[in-house]
Amino acid sequence: MSKAKAEISFYQLMTHPLEKVLPKLLEKVYESGLRALVVASSNEQAQSLNASLWTYSPGAFLPHGMKGSNLKDDPQDHPIWVTIYPFPMISPVFGHRSEAVFSSPISPSREPTLGVETGSKIPPHLEPKIPAKSSGMGIDAMNENGADVLVLTGGQFVEDLSSYSRCVDIFDGNSPTCLTSAQSRRDAYLHQNHPVIYWQQSLKGTWDQVALP
């Protein structure tokens, strides 16, 4: 019997920033007895998310660790682990990677800048490390803490989700660029037969399940 496809949940930020939303989502994951891997696209974004997980609510404690914060830290010791990796995006032509498009961290004040446009030469320091025998992005090797839930915060697309039961994709819904990119990721996941749920943030900061735009 084949393993069920990971459920994909898109969260379209409209009123509250990522740093305010992420801790509450991770609270639900942790209270459910599940483990989460949070993927940031830069060290700056990872530091910001890490700080928000420590300070989001007086008296609250959400056990987590972050890659690079302590060399002796073992990801397996943390139910929530923040890591840094600029996953290459997948082009809307399903199953084919673009030359490489990297997204910048979500920011309420500006739209992300695409680091490398399709068709341009990839700088050596941005060249993604892809296992030679893998047709995807080698995500199995990157499930650093044995997570059930993968949380993507920087517009990344991960082709192989076989080691996760759920993937959460959080993006800036006020940015046309981010919205278009999210729609491309959604279409690619649907093409892979993943169940997809779409949540949109209301003016009050609550979440409404809506039809896929």
N, C-alpha and C positions, 0 to 999 in steps of 0.2 A: 504493500500500500504506500503510495507516494505521500510525502509530507505536504500539509496544507500550505498554500502560499501565504506569505506574510501580509497582514492587513496594513494598508497605507492610509494614514490620516494626515490630511493637509490642514494646517491652521493658518488662516489669513489674518495677519495682524492689521488692525485698522485704527485703534485708539490707544492701546497700551503697548509699550515697547517690549522687545524680547526679554530683557532683563527682569521685567515685572511678571511676565507670563510664564516663563520657563520653570521657576521654582514651584508654582502651583501644579503644573502638569507633572513634574517629577515627584511631588508629594503623593499624587494618586498612584503613580507607578510603584513607589516605595511601599506605600500602605497596602498594595496588592501583593506584596511579596516578590515583586519582579525586580530585575536588575536592568540598568540603563547605561548605554554608552552615548555620551553627548559629543557630537563632532562639531568643532569650531573650524573656521577656515583661516584663522590667523592667531598668532600668539596674543595680539591685542584683544581680539574678541574672546579668546579663552580666559584671559585674565579678568575681563569684565564679567563674564558669566560666572566664573568662580567666586568673585566678590559678591555677586548678587545672591548666590546660593548660601553664603554665610550671613548675609545681612537683610534678607528680604522681609523678615518678620521678627519682632522682638520675642525672644523666648523660644523661637522655632529652631529645630535642629534637623538638618537634612544631611546625613553622612555621605561624604563624597571625597574624591581625590582628583588631582589634576596632573596630567603628564608634565614632567619637568619641574614640578614644585618641590619635590623631594626625591633625590636619586634612589633612596631606599624604599620608596613606596612601591608596593606590589599592586597592580590593578585588580587582581583577584580578591584583594582584601576590601575592596570598595564596591558597595551595591550600585553606586553612581560614579562614573568615571568620565572626566572631561578630557578629551584628546584633541589634537590638532592635525588636520590633514586636508589639503586642498584637493578633494576628489575631482577628477576631470568630469566635466559635464558630458551628457549624451545628447547628440543632436536629435532633432525631431524625426530623422530617418531612423526608424526603430532598429536597435541592435548595432548601430554603427557609431563609433565615437567620432566626435568632431576632431579637428586638428588639435584643439584643446581650448576650452573656455573655462576660466576660473572666475568665480564670483568673489566679491569682497564681502566683509561682514555686513549684516543688516544694520542700517542706521536710520533712525526716524528723520534725520535732518537732511539726508541726501540719498540719491540713488546709487547703487553699487556701480563700480567701474569694472568692465570686463577686462581682465588682465591680458588676454591674448585673443585676438579675433580669429575666426575660422579662416584657414588658408595661410596664416602667417607662420613663420618659423618659431618653434618653441624654444625659449631660452633654456640652456642646459639645467639651470637650477630649478626650473619649473617642470622639467620632464617627469611625468608620473612613473612611479616604479611599478610595473605590472609583471607578475610572475609569467615566465616564458610559456608555461603550459596552461595558463588561464585564458579563457575567452572573455572574462569579465574584469572586475577591478580588484580581485583578490581579497574581498571583504572578509572571508572566513579567517584569514590570517590576522586581520585587524580587529577582530572582536576581542579586545584586550582584557576585558573583565568578565567574559562569559555572559554577556548581556542578553536579555530577552527582547529589549526594546532599543532600537536605534533611533536617536534623535538628531536630525540634520538641521543645522541652523544657518547655513551660509549658501543655500542654493545648490547643494551638491546632489548628484544623482549616483546611486549605487546600483550596479546592475545585478549583483548576486546578493540576495537577501536570505539565502537558505539557512543561515545560522540564527535568524531572528524570527520571532512570532509577530512582531509589529514594527513598523517604521513610522516615525512622526516627522513630518516636514513642516517647519515653521518659517514663514516668509513675510516680508513687508508688503502688505496688500495695497499700500498707497503709492507704490512705485509701479508704473506701467512695465518697466523692464523686468522687475521681479515677478509680476503677475504673468507676463508672457512666458517667462522661463518656467514658472510653476506649472502652467498649462502644458508645456512640452513634457515635463517630467511626469505629470499625471497621465498623459496620453501614452507615454512609454510604459508606465506601470500597467495600465489597462491592456496594452498590447501583450504584456507578459502574463495576463490573466490574474493579476493581483486584485483583490477587493479594495476599492478606494472609497474613502469617506471624506467629505469636504466640510470643514467648519469655518465660519466667518465670524469675526469679532463684532459685537454690537457696540453702539455708542456708550453703553453702560459697562462694557468690558466683558460681558457674558458671551457665550458661544452659541451660535445658531447653526444647526446642520442645514445646509442648503444644497440645491442641485449644482452639479459641476458646471462652472461657467464656460 
